[in-house]
Amino acid sequence: MADISLERTAPVNLDVERLVLGYILTAGRLDVDLEPEDFYMEAHRIVWRPMQSMLDAGSQPDMVSVLNTLRSNGKIEEVGGVVYLMSLTDGIGQFHEPLAQQYVEILREHNALRVGISVGHELMMQCYEKQPFRPLIDSAFGKLDEALARMDRKAGPRPISDIVGETLTTVERIADKKGGEWYKTGFKEFDRIVHGGLQRKNLH
């Protein structure tokens, strides 16, 4: 596996981020299940938060309502001003609502990859600091499992039975990992130190 340089561009698709935000600003609706962290740009996260609140409340987050909310919260300049907010709708002609779930999956996938990079880097630094190994690994796998569960979530309202089922599936997946399965961190030096990667059977 090639070395991961911290200077490389993080996994991101800004076009899709803009498409999703722009379409909701225009149509006032979209059945998606996203969190602010699924957006890479901080400006897009700031725009999404009031939109998410409006969608959760059953109201329509159109351009006027979102603009007014950002202004009242003193956040409009943080997103690049009115000009940038309005520019989000420039490419909505390329948005296809039947593909909305695919757009969501793209954003979640890139967010999960960013989590993986962050976890790998944090784990390597903590190991160099000679912190206790077992809690480090427990924490790292917890974050990775959470990111994986986020990717598996479906769009739209979710019954509590689905949430419980997902939790049980995640627990079973952790328990059923084959003892010989290695998890590469992506950092060659760290993987060499731990003899090729992290092995789940050593974490019990």
CORJOCOR-V720935 format. One record per residue. OMEGA is omega as a letter, one per 40 degrees, with the letter a starting at -180 (none if undefined). Layout:
omega-><OMEGA	OMEGA>
This chain:
omega-><a	i	i	i	i	i	a	a	i	i	a	i	a	i	i	i	a	i	a	a	a	a	a	i	a	a	i	a	i	a	a	i	a	i	i	a	i	i	a	a	i	i	i	i	i	i	a	a	i	i	i	i	i	i	i	a	i	i	a	a	i	a	a	a	i	i	a	i	i	i	a	i	a	a	a	i	a	i	i	i	a	a	a	i	a	a	i	a	a	a	a	i	i	a	i	a	i	i	a	a	i	i	i	a	i	a	i	a	a	i	i	i	i	i	i	i	a	a	a	i	a	a	i	a	a	i	i	i	i	i	a	a	a	i	i	a	i	i	a	a	i	i	i	i	i	i	i	i	i	a	a	a	i	i	i	a	a	i	a	i	i	a	i	i	i	a	i	i	i	i	i	a	i	a	a	i	i	a	a	a	a	i	i	i	a	i	a	a	i	i	i	a	a	i	i	a	a	a	a	a	a	a	a	none>
